[in-house]
Amino acid sequence: MITYENLRKYAYCNDHLIKGAIKGLCVEFNGLNATQMLNEDPFLAVKCAEKGILFLNPYLNPWNWMNDRAIATTDRIISVLAEHYGIEDM
C-alpha cells in the first residue's frame, strides 16, 4: 500500500524543496531502460519547486510502461500527494 510515509519507495517527488503553496503538478515518465531511483534532485525538479510545482517521477518497472498497473500506481501516488497536501483537484 502506498502512503505518504513510504512514497519514496514508489516515486521521486520534490515536495521537500517547495516553499509555500503548491500551484501545480508535473509528472515525468521514464523510458523503457529507466530502473534507478533518484538520489539527487534533478534540475527540472528544482526549477519546478521554485514555481511551487510538484515534480513527480514514478518508479515504474521498465516493462510495464503505461499499462493498467502503471497507470493505477501513478494515480495512487498522485492521490497520496493530494491527500497529504489537502489538494482537491490534482
RARA-V822802 format. One record per pair of residues at least 6 apart in sequence whose ideal C-beta (glycine too) atoms are under 6 Angstrom apart, sorted by the first residue. I is the first residue (numbers start at 1). J is the second residue. If there is no record, write none. Layout:
i:I j:J
i:I j:J
This chain:
i:2 j:10
i:2 j:76
i:2 j:80
i:4 j:80
i:4 j:84
i:7 j:80
i:10 j:59
i:10 j:77
i:11 j:56
i:11 j:58
i:11 j:59
i:11 j:77
i:12 j:38
i:12 j:57
i:13 j:56
i:14 j:45
i:14 j:49
i:14 j:55
i:15 j:54
i:17 j:49
i:18 j:49
i:18 j:52
i:20 j:52
i:21 j:52
i:22 j:52
i:22 j:54
i:22 j:85
i:23 j:52
i:24 j:53
i:25 j:54
i:25 j:90
i:26 j:48
i:26 j:53
i:26 j:55
i:27 j:56
i:28 j:57
i:32 j:62
i:32 j:65
i:35 j:62
i:37 j:59
i:45 j:55
i:48 j:55
i:58 j:74
i:58 j:77
i:60 j:70
i:64 j:70
i:78 j:90
i:82 j:90
